[in-house]
């Protein structure tokens, strides 16, 4: 099953309307996205908890890494550059952190509030090589921007 982004947008709008708590929103997004597509093996957030430091937040799937510095891995790169990281083969990513040996490809998106403050990153892992497309990155970026726009400055 492939994600229907129009349906996912409608679901996210209905479930998150009026909510401003970042953790509640993260939990809802992780759950809904995880169950939206068979390619999605692990879906979750790494939250900014200190300068240049991410810690695992709400997620679905097996365990995640507890702590990721901005200086390491795909999630760190997304946080550091505030740019989407679309990695077709994690084994070809020089600084990949293997939280799970089953992960073969990743899509990691920076998560910003409406004021442009980095809240964390949203990490989608797949056990398939080359599982993600630019279409996935664009649609997920739009969904995340809308969901997290009302989260206040920390």
C-alpha positions as CSV (number, residue, x, y, z in Angstrom):
1,X,0.0,0.0,0.0
2,X,1.3,3.4,-1.0
3,X,0.4,6.5,1.0
4,X,-2.5,8.6,-0.3
5,X,-1.2,12.1,0.5
6,X,-4.5,13.8,0.0
7,X,-6.1,11.4,2.5
8,X,-3.2,11.8,4.9
9,X,-3.6,15.7,4.7
10,X,-7.3,15.4,5.5
11,X,-6.6,13.0,8.4
12,X,-3.9,15.3,9.8
13,X,-6.1,18.4,9.5
14,X,-8.9,16.6,11.4
15,X,-6.7,15.2,14.1
16,X,-4.4,18.1,14.8
17,X,-6.8,21.1,14.4
18,X,-6.3,23.5,17.3
19,X,-3.5,21.6,19.0
20,X,-0.3,23.5,19.8
21,X,1.6,20.9,22.0
22,X,4.6,19.7,20.0
23,X,4.8,16.3,21.6
24,X,1.1,15.6,21.1
25,X,1.4,16.6,17.5
26,X,4.6,14.4,17.0
27,X,2.9,11.4,18.5
28,X,-0.1,11.8,16.2
29,X,2.0,12.4,13.1
30,X,4.3,9.4,13.8
31,X,1.3,7.1,14.3
32,X,-0.6,8.2,11.2
33,X,2.4,8.3,8.9
34,X,3.7,4.9,10.1
35,X,0.4,3.2,9.2
36,X,-0.1,5.0,5.9
37,X,2.5,3.1,3.7
38,X,4.0,-0.3,3.7
39,X,7.4,1.2,2.9
40,X,7.6,3.0,6.3
41,X,9.4,0.6,8.7
42,X,10.2,3.2,11.4
43,X,8.7,6.7,11.7
44,X,9.5,9.1,14.4
45,X,10.9,12.4,15.7
46,X,14.2,13.4,17.1
47,X,13.6,16.6,19.2
48,X,16.0,19.5,19.7
49,X,16.8,19.4,23.4
50,X,20.0,21.4,23.6
51,X,22.2,23.3,21.2
52,X,23.3,20.8,18.5
53,X,21.6,17.9,20.2
54,X,18.6,15.7,19.3
55,X,16.9,13.1,21.5
56,X,14.3,10.6,20.4
57,X,10.7,11.7,20.6
58,X,7.4,9.9,19.8
59,X,7.9,7.2,17.2
60,X,6.4,4.0,15.8
61,X,8.4,0.8,15.1
62,X,11.4,-0.8,16.8
63,X,13.7,1.1,19.1
64,X,15.4,4.3,18.0
65,X,18.7,5.9,18.9
66,X,18.3,7.8,22.2
67,X,20.7,10.7,21.4
68,X,22.0,12.1,18.0
69,X,24.3,15.1,17.8
70,X,23.8,17.5,14.9
71,X,27.3,16.5,13.8
72,X,26.4,12.9,13.0
73,X,24.2,10.8,10.8
74,X,21.3,11.5,8.5
75,X,19.2,13.0,11.3
76,X,22.0,15.2,12.4
77,X,22.6,16.4,8.9
78,X,18.9,17.4,8.5
79,X,19.0,19.3,11.8
80,X,22.4,21.0,11.0
81,X,21.5,22.1,7.5
82,X,17.7,22.4,8.0
83,X,17.4,20.6,4.7
84,X,15.6,17.4,3.7
85,X,17.8,14.4,3.5
86,X,16.7,11.8,1.0
87,X,19.1,8.8,1.3
88,X,18.4,6.0,-1.2
89,X,21.0,3.6,0.4
90,X,22.1,4.3,4.0
91,X,25.2,2.1,3.4
92,X,26.4,4.7,0.9
93,X,25.9,7.6,3.4
94,X,29.4,8.0,5.0
95,X,28.2,9.0,8.5
96,X,25.1,6.9,8.8
97,X,24.2,5.9,12.4
98,X,22.7,2.4,12.4
99,X,20.0,2.6,15.0
100,X,18.5,-0.5,13.3
101,X,20.2,-3.0,11.1
102,X,17.1,-3.4,9.0
103,X,17.1,0.3,7.8
104,X,18.1,0.5,4.1
105,X,16.9,4.0,3.1
106,X,15.8,7.1,4.9
107,X,13.8,10.3,4.5
108,X,14.6,12.9,7.2
109,X,12.8,16.2,7.2
110,X,13.5,19.2,9.4
111,X,10.5,20.2,11.6
112,X,10.0,24.0,12.1
113,X,7.3,25.9,13.8
114,X,5.6,28.9,12.2
115,X,8.3,31.2,13.5
116,X,11.1,29.2,11.8
117,X,12.4,27.6,15.0
118,X,13.8,24.1,14.5
119,X,11.8,21.8,16.7
120,X,13.5,18.6,15.6
121,X,13.5,16.2,12.6
122,X,11.0,13.7,11.3
123,X,12.7,10.4,10.3
124,X,11.1,7.8,8.1
125,X,13.1,4.6,7.6
126,X,12.5,1.8,5.2
127,X,13.8,-1.7,5.0
128,X,13.9,-1.3,1.2
129,X,16.7,0.4,-0.8
130,X,15.6,3.5,-2.7
131,X,12.2,3.5,-1.1
132,X,11.5,7.3,-1.1
133,X,11.0,9.8,-3.9
134,X,11.0,13.5,-4.2
135,X,7.2,13.4,-4.1
136,X,7.4,11.9,-0.6
137,X,9.7,14.6,0.5
138,X,7.6,17.4,-0.9
139,X,4.3,16.1,0.5
140,X,5.7,15.3,3.9
141,X,7.3,18.7,4.1
142,X,4.0,20.4,3.3
143,X,2.1,18.3,5.9
144,X,4.7,18.9,8.6
145,X,4.7,22.7,7.9
146,X,1.0,22.9,8.4
147,X,0.8,20.7,11.5
148,X,3.6,22.4,13.4
149,X,2.9,26.0,12.3
150,X,1.1,26.8,15.6
151,X,3.6,25.4,18.0
152,X,4.9,28.3,20.2
153,X,8.5,29.2,20.6
154,X,10.2,27.1,23.2
